[in-house]
Amino acid sequence: MRQVPLVYQIAAWSDLRPIIMPLWERHNLEVASPSDQKLFAPDWDKFDNLAATGNDHWVSARDDGALVGYAFALVSTHLHRKNTLSAFWDLYYLVPELRIGMNGYNLLKFFERSLWQRGVRKQYTGTKKWMDVGSIFERRGWVEAERL
């Protein structure tokens, strides 16, 4: 695979659904704890329903057409701010061999901007303690607001 440039674009779940599983399995093996790796079982129906109601937002990263990364957020008004469209980042992943230069940063930057262009005004995300990428978000100007 070429290392640069990657192509980032807003993607439809219907286009990603048939091809995402191999990458998603790699993602799970990399970031989930060993006990959680065995529990991996995406709820396809829920993802389909989110897409049907317009409450999903996907971005793909492609290298010469091949899917090499993605980001996904649940998009909805907030339970505490009914007039504010919010995004709750759930998944973001780029294959390790392409985490060079600005590729990962650019995926997150594109994702963040595409949500803003959609009308999202509040974005929430998290990072694994054992694989903390919080510095990337800090570089983007994000501020840690709470811990779960």
Buried (B, 14 or more C-beta within 10 A) or exposed (E): EEEEEBEBEBBEBEEBBEEBEEBBEEBBEEBBEEEEEEEEEBEEEEBBEBBEEEEBBBBBBBBEEEBBBBBBBBBBEBEEEEEEBBBBBBBBBBBEEBEEEEBBBBBBBBBBEBBEEBEBEBBBBBBEEEEEBBEBBEEEEBEEEEEE
